[in-house]
Amino acid sequence: MLVLDRGVMDNYAYYLRANGGAGPFDVGPLVAKWSETYDMVVRLRAGIELREDGVRSTSDEFRDEIESILDELLPVLVPQLEMEI
């Protein structure tokens, strides 16, 4: 069993935010195929205030942008999986 706190879908969301989907590499098919390998996806929504840790962004706007992209991506990439939100 392998448990991840970030899956390929999350990384793809960051990629799409960074380049608006117009990057030089079409990684969408790779991400779609890789997403098929997950047996379960559990999505936890941020419910606590962001705190400075010296590593992660504390921008609510940034977090909300990524969450919005995931709202669109996850049903497409993992429609066959049980989704807990």
Phi and psi restraints in degrees (range 20) as a CNS / XPLOR table:
assign (resid 1 and name C) (resid 2 and name N)
       (resid 2 and name CA) (resid 2 and name C) 1.0 -126.8 20.0 2
assign (resid 2 and name N) (resid 2 and name CA)
       (resid 2 and name C) (resid 3 and name N) 1.0 125.7 20.0 2
assign (resid 2 and name C) (resid 3 and name N)
       (resid 3 and name CA) (resid 3 and name C) 1.0 -115.7 20.0 2
assign (resid 3 and name N) (resid 3 and name CA)
       (resid 3 and name C) (resid 4 and name N) 1.0 128.3 20.0 2
assign (resid 3 and name C) (resid 4 and name N)
       (resid 4 and name CA) (resid 4 and name C) 1.0 -119.0 20.0 2
assign (resid 4 and name N) (resid 4 and name CA)
       (resid 4 and name C) (resid 5 and name N) 1.0 146.7 20.0 2
assign (resid 4 and name C) (resid 5 and name N)
       (resid 5 and name CA) (resid 5 and name C) 1.0 -90.4 20.0 2
assign (resid 5 and name N) (resid 5 and name CA)
       (resid 5 and name C) (resid 6 and name N) 1.0 -11.0 20.0 2
assign (resid 5 and name C) (resid 6 and name N)
       (resid 6 and name CA) (resid 6 and name C) 1.0 -143.1 20.0 2
assign (resid 6 and name N) (resid 6 and name CA)
       (resid 6 and name C) (resid 7 and name N) 1.0 129.9 20.0 2
assign (resid 6 and name C) (resid 7 and name N)
       (resid 7 and name CA) (resid 7 and name C) 1.0 -103.5 20.0 2
assign (resid 7 and name N) (resid 7 and name CA)
       (resid 7 and name C) (resid 8 and name N) 1.0 -179.4 20.0 2
assign (resid 7 and name C) (resid 8 and name N)
       (resid 8 and name CA) (resid 8 and name C) 1.0 -60.3 20.0 2
assign (resid 8 and name N) (resid 8 and name CA)
       (resid 8 and name C) (resid 9 and name N) 1.0 -30.9 20.0 2
assign (resid 8 and name C) (resid 9 and name N)
       (resid 9 and name CA) (resid 9 and name C) 1.0 -64.9 20.0 2
assign (resid 9 and name N) (resid 9 and name CA)
       (resid 9 and name C) (resid 10 and name N) 1.0 -39.1 20.0 2
assign (resid 9 and name C) (resid 10 and name N)
       (resid 10 and name CA) (resid 10 and name C) 1.0 -63.8 20.0 2
assign (resid 10 and name N) (resid 10 and name CA)
       (resid 10 and name C) (resid 11 and name N) 1.0 -46.6 20.0 2
assign (resid 10 and name C) (resid 11 and name N)
       (resid 11 and name CA) (resid 11 and name C) 1.0 -62.5 20.0 2
assign (resid 11 and name N) (resid 11 and name CA)
       (resid 11 and name C) (resid 12 and name N) 1.0 -37.6 20.0 2
assign (resid 11 and name C) (resid 12 and name N)
       (resid 12 and name CA) (resid 12 and name C) 1.0 -64.1 20.0 2
assign (resid 12 and name N) (resid 12 and name CA)
       (resid 12 and name C) (resid 13 and name N) 1.0 -38.4 20.0 2
assign (resid 12 and name C) (resid 13 and name N)
       (resid 13 and name CA) (resid 13 and name C) 1.0 -61.3 20.0 2
assign (resid 13 and name N) (resid 13 and name CA)
       (resid 13 and name C) (resid 14 and name N) 1.0 -42.5 20.0 2
assign (resid 13 and name C) (resid 14 and name N)
       (resid 14 and name CA) (resid 14 and name C) 1.0 -63.6 20.0 2
assign (resid 14 and name N) (resid 14 and name CA)
       (resid 14 and name C) (resid 15 and name N) 1.0 -41.3 20.0 2
assign (resid 14 and name C) (resid 15 and name N)
       (resid 15 and name CA) (resid 15 and name C) 1.0 -60.5 20.0 2
assign (resid 15 and name N) (resid 15 and name CA)
       (resid 15 and name C) (resid 16 and name N) 1.0 -47.3 20.0 2
assign (resid 15 and name C) (resid 16 and name N)
       (resid 16 and name CA) (resid 16 and name C) 1.0 -64.8 20.0 2
assign (resid 16 and name N) (resid 16 and name CA)
       (resid 16 and name C) (resid 17 and name N) 1.0 -37.4 20.0 2
assign (resid 16 and name C) (resid 17 and name N)
       (resid 17 and name CA) (resid 17 and name C) 1.0 -65.1 20.0 2
assign (resid 17 and name N) (resid 17 and name CA)
       (resid 17 and name C) (resid 18 and name N) 1.0 -38.9 20.0 2
assign (resid 17 and name C) (resid 18 and name N)
       (resid 18 and name CA) (resid 18 and name C) 1.0 -69.3 20.0 2
assign (resid 18 and name N) (resid 18 and name CA)
       (resid 18 and name C) (resid 19 and name N) 1.0 -33.1 20.0 2
assign (resid 18 and name C) (resid 19 and name N)
       (resid 19 and name CA) (resid 19 and name C) 1.0 -123.4 20.0 2
assign (resid 19 and name N) (resid 19 and name CA)
       (resid 19 and name C) (resid 20 and name N) 1.0 5.5 20.0 2
assign (resid 19 and name C) (resid 20 and name N)
       (resid 20 and name CA) (resid 20 and name C) 1.0 63.3 20.0 2
assign (resid 20 and name N) (resid 20 and name CA)
       (resid 20 and name C) (resid 21 and name N) 1.0 19.8 20.0 2
assign (resid 20 and name C) (resid 21 and name N)
       (resid 21 and name CA) (resid 21 and name C) 1.0 82.2 20.0 2
assign (resid 21 and name N) (resid 21 and name CA)
       (resid 21 and name C) (resid 22 and name N) 1.0 5.5 20.0 2
assign (resid 21 and name C) (resid 22 and name N)
       (resid 22 and name CA) (resid 22 and name C) 1.0 -111.2 20.0 2
assign (resid 22 and name N) (resid 22 and name CA)
       (resid 22 and name C) (resid 23 and name N) 1.0 31.4 20.0 2
assign (resid 22 and name C) (resid 23 and name N)
       (resid 23 and name CA) (resid 23 and name C) 1.0 -72.0 20.0 2
assign (resid 23 and name N) (resid 23 and name CA)
       (resid 23 and name C) (resid 24 and name N) 1.0 166.7 20.0 2
assign (resid 23 and name C) (resid 24 and name N)
       (resid 24 and name CA) (resid 24 and name C) 1.0 -73.7 20.0 2
assign (resid 24 and name N) (resid 24 and name CA)
       (resid 24 and name C) (resid 25 and name N) 1.0 -11.6 20.0 2
assign (resid 24 and name C) (resid 25 and name N)
       (resid 25 and name CA) (resid 25 and name C) 1.0 -118.8 20.0 2
assign (resid 25 and name N) (resid 25 and name CA)
       (resid 25 and name C) (resid 26 and name N) 1.0 132.7 20.0 2
assign (resid 25 and name C) (resid 26 and name N)
       (resid 26 and name CA) (resid 26 and name C) 1.0 -91.1 20.0 2
assign (resid 26 and name N) (resid 26 and name CA)
       (resid 26 and name C) (resid 27 and name N) 1.0 85.0 20.0 2
assign (resid 26 and name C) (resid 27 and name N)
       (resid 27 and name CA) (resid 27 and name C) 1.0 -89.4 20.0 2
assign (resid 27 and name N) (resid 27 and name CA)
       (resid 27 and name C) (resid 28 and name N) 1.0 -3.6 20.0 2
assign (resid 27 and name C) (resid 28 and name N)
       (resid 28 and name CA) (resid 28 and name C) 1.0 -52.4 20.0 2
assign (resid 28 and name N) (resid 28 and name CA)
       (resid 28 and name C) (resid 29 and name N) 1.0 -48.4 20.0 2
assign (resid 28 and name C) (resid 29 and name N)
       (resid 29 and name CA) (resid 29 and name C) 1.0 -61.5 20.0 2
assign (resid 29 and name N) (resid 29 and name CA)
       (resid 29 and name C) (resid 30 and name N) 1.0 -37.6 20.0 2
assign (resid 29 and name C) (resid 30 and name N)
       (resid 30 and name CA) (resid 30 and name C) 1.0 -63.9 20.0 2
assign (resid 30 and name N) (resid 30 and name CA)
       (resid 30 and name C) (resid 31 and name N) 1.0 -45.3 20.0 2
assign (resid 30 and name C) (resid 31 and name N)
       (resid 31 and name CA) (resid 31 and name C) 1.0 -63.6 20.0 2
assign (resid 31 and name N) (resid 31 and name CA)
       (resid 31 and name C) (resid 32 and name N) 1.0 -42.3 20.0 2
assign (resid 31 and name C) (resid 32 and name N)
       (resid 32 and name CA) (resid 32 and name C) 1.0 -61.6 20.0 2
assign (resid 32 and name N) (resid 32 and name CA)
       (resid 32 and name C) (resid 33 and name N) 1.0 -45.1 20.0 2
assign (resid 32 and name C) (resid 33 and name N)
       (resid 33 and name CA) (resid 33 and name C) 1.0 -66.2 20.0 2
assign (resid 33 and name N) (resid 33 and name CA)
       (resid 33 and name C) (resid 34 and name N) 1.0 -42.9 20.0 2
assign (resid 33 and name C) (resid 34 and name N)
       (resid 34 and name CA) (resid 34 and name C) 1.0 -63.2 20.0 2
assign (resid 34 and name N) (resid 34 and name CA)
       (resid 34 and name C) (resid 35 and name N) 1.0 -38.1 20.0 2
assign (resid 34 and name C) (resid 35 and name N)
       (resid 35 and name CA) (resid 35 and name C) 1.0 -61.5 20.0 2
assign (resid 35 and name N) (resid 35 and name CA)
       (resid 35 and name C) (resid 36 and name N) 1.0 -26.4 20.0 2
assign (resid 35 and name C) (resid 36 and name N)
       (resid 36 and name CA) (resid 36 and name C) 1.0 -67.4 20.0 2
assign (resid 36 and name N) (resid 36 and name CA)
       (resid 36 and name C) (resid 37 and name N) 1.0 -16.1 20.0 2
assign (resid 36 and name C) (resid 37 and name N)
       (resid 37 and name CA) (resid 37 and name C) 1.0 -83.7 20.0 2
assign (resid 37 and name N) (resid 37 and name CA)
       (resid 37 and name C) (resid 38 and name N) 1.0 -8.0 20.0 2
assign (resid 37 and name C) (resid 38 and name N)
       (resid 38 and name CA) (resid 38 and name C) 1.0 -80.9 20.0 2
assign (resid 38 and name N) (resid 38 and name CA)
       (resid 38 and name C) (resid 39 and name N) 1.0 133.4 20.0 2
assign (resid 38 and name C) (resid 39 and name N)
       (resid 39 and name CA) (resid 39 and name C) 1.0 -86.1 20.0 2
assign (resid 39 and name N) (resid 39 and name CA)
       (resid 39 and name C) (resid 40 and name N) 1.0 -27.2 20.0 2
assign (resid 39 and name C) (resid 40 and name N)
       (resid 40 and name CA) (resid 40 and name C) 1.0 -153.4 20.0 2
assign (resid 40 and name N) (resid 40 and name CA)
       (resid 40 and name C) (resid 41 and name N) 1.0 142.3 20.0 2
assign (resid 40 and name C) (resid 41 and name N)
       (resid 41 and name CA) (resid 41 and name C) 1.0 -125.1 20.0 2
assign (resid 41 and name N) (resid 41 and name CA)
       (resid 41 and name C) (resid 42 and name N) 1.0 123.2 20.0 2
assign (resid 41 and name C) (resid 42 and name N)
       (resid 42 and name CA) (resid 42 and name C) 1.0 -116.6 20.0 2
assign (resid 42 and name N) (resid 42 and name CA)
       (resid 42 and name C) (resid 43 and name N) 1.0 119.5 20.0 2
assign (resid 42 and name C) (resid 43 and name N)
       (resid 43 and name CA) (resid 43 and name C) 1.0 -106.7 20.0 2
assign (resid 43 and name N) (resid 43 and name CA)
       (resid 43 and name C) (resid 44 and name N) 1.0 121.8 20.0 2
assign (resid 43 and name C) (resid 44 and name N)
       (resid 44 and name CA) (resid 44 and name C) 1.0 -104.1 20.0 2
assign (resid 44 and name N) (resid 44 and name CA)
       (resid 44 and name C) (resid 45 and name N) 1.0 128.8 20.0 2
assign (resid 44 and name C) (resid 45 and name N)
       (resid 45 and name CA) (resid 45 and name C) 1.0 -85.0 20.0 2
assign (resid 45 and name N) (resid 45 and name CA)
       (resid 45 and name C) (resid 46 and name N) 1.0 144.3 20.0 2
assign (resid 45 and name C) (resid 46 and name N)
       (resid 46 and name CA) (resid 46 and name C) 1.0 -65.7 20.0 2
assign (resid 46 and name N) (resid 46 and name CA)
       (resid 46 and name C) (resid 47 and name N) 1.0 123.0 20.0 2
assign (resid 46 and name C) (resid 47 and name N)
       (resid 47 and name CA) (resid 47 and name C) 1.0 -126.3 20.0 2
assign (resid 47 and name N) (resid 47 and name CA)
       (resid 47 and name C) (resid 48 and name N) 1.0 9.7 20.0 2
assign (resid 47 and name C) (resid 48 and name N)
       (resid 48 and name CA) (resid 48 and name C) 1.0 -127.3 20.0 2
assign (resid 48 and name N) (resid 48 and name CA)
       (resid 48 and name C) (resid 49 and name N) 1.0 159.8 20.0 2
assign (resid 48 and name C) (resid 49 and name N)
       (resid 49 and name CA) (resid 49 and name C) 1.0 -67.7 20.0 2
assign (resid 49 and name N) (resid 49 and name CA)
       (resid 49 and name C) (resid 50 and name N) 1.0 137.8 20.0 2
assign (resid 49 and name C) (resid 50 and name N)
       (resid 50 and name CA) (resid 50 and name C) 1.0 -70.5 20.0 2
assign (resid 50 and name N) (resid 50 and name CA)
       (resid 50 and name C) (resid 51 and name N) 1.0 137.3 20.0 2
assign (resid 50 and name C) (resid 51 and name N)
       (resid 51 and name CA) (resid 51 and name C) 1.0 -121.6 20.0 2
assign (resid 51 and name N) (resid 51 and name CA)
       (resid 51 and name C) (resid 52 and name N) 1.0 143.8 20.0 2
assign (resid 51 and name C) (resid 52 and name N)
       (resid 52 and name CA) (resid 52 and name C) 1.0 -66.4 20.0 2
assign (resid 52 and name N) (resid 52 and name CA)
       (resid 52 and name C) (resid 53 and name N) 1.0 124.1 20.0 2
assign (resid 52 and name C) (resid 53 and name N)
       (resid 53 and name CA) (resid 53 and name C) 1.0 -126.2 20.0 2
assign (resid 53 and name N) (resid 53 and name CA)
       (resid 53 and name C) (resid 54 and name N) 1.0 5.1 20.0 2
assign (resid 53 and name C) (resid 54 and name N)
       (resid 54 and name CA) (resid 54 and name C) 1.0 81.4 20.0 2
assign (resid 54 and name N) (resid 54 and name CA)
       (resid 54 and name C) (resid 55 and name N) 1.0 -2.0 20.0 2
assign (resid 54 and name C) (resid 55 and name N)
       (resid 55 and name CA) (resid 55 and name C) 1.0 -124.1 20.0 2
assign (resid 55 and name N) (resid 55 and name CA)
       (resid 55 and name C) (resid 56 and name N) 1.0 -54.2 20.0 2
assign (resid 55 and name C) (resid 56 and name N)
       (resid 56 and name CA) (resid 56 and name C) 1.0 -91.5 20.0 2
assign (resid 56 and name N) (resid 56 and name CA)
       (resid 56 and name C) (resid 57 and name N) 1.0 154.2 20.0 2
assign (resid 56 and name C) (resid 57 and name N)
       (resid 57 and name CA) (resid 57 and name C) 1.0 -67.4 20.0 2
assign (resid 57 and name N) (resid 57 and name CA)
       (resid 57 and name C) (resid 58 and name N) 1.0 143.1 20.0 2
assign (resid 57 and name C) (resid 58 and name N)
       (resid 58 and name CA) (resid 58 and name C) 1.0 -108.5 20.0 2
assign (resid 58 and name N) (resid 58 and name CA)
       (resid 58 and name C) (resid 59 and name N) 1.0 17.6 20.0 2
assign (resid 58 and name C) (resid 59 and name N)
       (resid 59 and name CA) (resid 59 and name C) 1.0 -83.1 20.0 2
assign (resid 59 and name N) (resid 59 and name CA)
       (resid 59 and name C) (resid 60 and name N) 1.0 118.2 20.0 2
assign (resid 59 and name C) (resid 60 and name N)
       (resid 60 and name CA) (resid 60 and name C) 1.0 -61.8 20.0 2
assign (resid 60 and name N) (resid 60 and name CA)
       (resid 60 and name C) (resid 61 and name N) 1.0 -37.6 20.0 2
assign (resid 60 and name C) (resid 61 and name N)
       (resid 61 and name CA) (resid 61 and name C) 1.0 -62.4 20.0 2
assign (resid 61 and name N) (resid 61 and name CA)
       (resid 61 and name C) (resid 62 and name N) 1.0 -45.4 20.0 2
assign (resid 61 and name C) (resid 62 and name N)
       (resid 62 and name CA) (resid 62 and name C) 1.0 -60.8 20.0 2
assign (resid 62 and name N) (resid 62 and name CA)
       (resid 62 and name C) (resid 63 and name N) 1.0 -49.0 20.0 2
assign (resid 62 and name C) (resid 63 and name N)
       (resid 63 and name CA) (resid 63 and name C) 1.0 -57.8 20.0 2
assign (resid 63 and name N) (resid 63 and name CA)
       (resid 63 and name C) (resid 64 and name N) 1.0 -43.7 20.0 2
assign (resid 63 and name C) (resid 64 and name N)
       (resid 64 and name CA) (resid 64 and name C) 1.0 -65.8 20.0 2
assign (resid 64 and name N) (resid 64 and name CA)
       (resid 64 and name C) (resid 65 and name N) 1.0 -35.3 20.0 2
assign (resid 64 and name C) (resid 65 and name N)
       (resid 65 and name CA) (resid 65 and name C) 1.0 -64.6 20.0 2
assign (resid 65 and name N) (resid 65 and name CA)
       (resid 65 and name C) (resid 66 and name N) 1.0 -44.9 20.0 2
assign (resid 65 and name C) (resid 66 and name N)
       (resid 66 and name CA) (resid 66 and name C) 1.0 -64.3 20.0 2
assign (resid 66 and name N) (resid 66 and name CA)
       (resid 66 and name C) (resid 67 and name N) 1.0 -43.5 20.0 2
assign (resid 66 and name C) (resid 67 and name N)
       (resid 67 and name CA) (resid 67 and name C) 1.0 -60.5 20.0 2
assign (resid 67 and name N) (resid 67 and name CA)
       (resid 67 and name C) (resid 68 and name N) 1.0 -39.2 20.0 2
assign (resid 67 and name C) (resid 68 and name N)
       (resid 68 and name CA) (resid 68 and name C) 1.0 -64.2 20.0 2
assign (resid 68 and name N) (resid 68 and name CA)
       (resid 68 and name C) (resid 69 and name N) 1.0 -42.3 20.0 2
assign (resid 68 and name C) (resid 69 and name N)
       (resid 69 and name CA) (resid 69 and name C) 1.0 -63.8 20.0 2
assign (resid 69 and name N) (resid 69 and name CA)
       (resid 69 and name C) (resid 70 and name N) 1.0 -42.3 20.0 2
assign (resid 69 and name C) (resid 70 and name N)
       (resid 70 and name CA) (resid 70 and name C) 1.0 -65.0 20.0 2
assign (resid 70 and name N) (resid 70 and name CA)
       (resid 70 and name C) (resid 71 and name N) 1.0 -34.0 20.0 2
assign (resid 70 and name C) (resid 71 and name N)
       (resid 71 and name CA) (resid 71 and name C) 1.0 -56.0 20.0 2
assign (resid 71 and name N) (resid 71 and name CA)
       (resid 71 and name C) (resid 72 and name N) 1.0 -36.5 20.0 2
assign (resid 71 and name C) (resid 72 and name N)
       (resid 72 and name CA) (resid 72 and name C) 1.0 -84.2 20.0 2
assign (resid 72 and name N) (resid 72 and name CA)
       (resid 72 and name C) (resid 73 and name N) 1.0 -39.0 20.0 2
assign (resid 72 and name C) (resid 73 and name N)
       (resid 73 and name CA) (resid 73 and name C) 1.0 -73.5 20.0 2
assign (resid 73 and name N) (resid 73 and name CA)
       (resid 73 and name C) (resid 74 and name N) 1.0 -47.0 20.0 2
assign (resid 73 and name C) (resid 74 and name N)
       (resid 74 and name CA) (resid 74 and name C) 1.0 -58.8 20.0 2
assign (resid 74 and name N) (resid 74 and name CA)
       (resid 74 and name C) (resid 75 and name N) 1.0 -44.0 20.0 2
assign (resid 74 and name C) (resid 75 and name N)
       (resid 75 and name CA) (resid 75 and name C) 1.0 -63.6 20.0 2
assign (resid 75 and name N) (resid 75 and name CA)
       (resid 75 and name C) (resid 76 and name N) 1.0 -25.8 20.0 2
assign (resid 75 and name C) (resid 76 and name N)
       (resid 76 and name CA) (resid 76 and name C) 1.0 -82.6 20.0 2
assign (resid 76 and name N) (resid 76 and name CA)
       (resid 76 and name C) (resid 77 and name N) 1.0 -43.4 20.0 2
assign (resid 76 and name C) (resid 77 and name N)
       (resid 77 and name CA) (resid 77 and name C) 1.0 -78.9 20.0 2
assign (resid 77 and name N) (resid 77 and name CA)
       (resid 77 and name C) (resid 78 and name N) 1.0 -31.3 20.0 2
assign (resid 77 and name C) (resid 78 and name N)
       (resid 78 and name CA) (resid 78 and name C) 1.0 -134.3 20.0 2
assign (resid 78 and name N) (resid 78 and name CA)
       (resid 78 and name C) (resid 79 and name N) 1.0 51.8 20.0 2
assign (resid 78 and name C) (resid 79 and name N)
       (resid 79 and name CA) (resid 79 and name C) 1.0 -66.2 20.0 2
assign (resid 79 and name N) (resid 79 and name CA)
       (resid 79 and name C) (resid 80 and name N) 1.0 -24.9 20.0 2
assign (resid 79 and name C) (resid 80 and name N)
       (resid 80 and name CA) (resid 80 and name C) 1.0 -83.6 20.0 2
assign (resid 80 and name N) (resid 80 and name CA)
       (resid 80 and name C) (resid 81 and name N) 1.0 -6.7 20.0 2
assign (resid 80 and name C) (resid 81 and name N)
       (resid 81 and name CA) (resid 81 and name C) 1.0 -97.6 20.0 2
assign (resid 81 and name N) (resid 81 and name CA)
       (resid 81 and name C) (resid 82 and name N) 1.0 155.2 20.0 2
assign (resid 81 and name C) (resid 82 and name N)
       (resid 82 and name CA) (resid 82 and name C) 1.0 -69.9 20.0 2
assign (resid 82 and name N) (resid 82 and name CA)
       (resid 82 and name C) (resid 83 and name N) 1.0 123.3 20.0 2
assign (resid 82 and name C) (resid 83 and name N)
       (resid 83 and name CA) (resid 83 and name C) 1.0 -110.3 20.0 2
assign (resid 83 and name N) (resid 83 and name CA)
       (resid 83 and name C) (resid 84 and name N) 1.0 123.8 20.0 2
assign (resid 83 and name C) (resid 84 and name N)
       (resid 84 and name CA) (resid 84 and name C) 1.0 -111.4 20.0 2
assign (resid 84 and name N) (resid 84 and name CA)
       (resid 84 and name C) (resid 85 and name N) 1.0 122.9 20.0 2
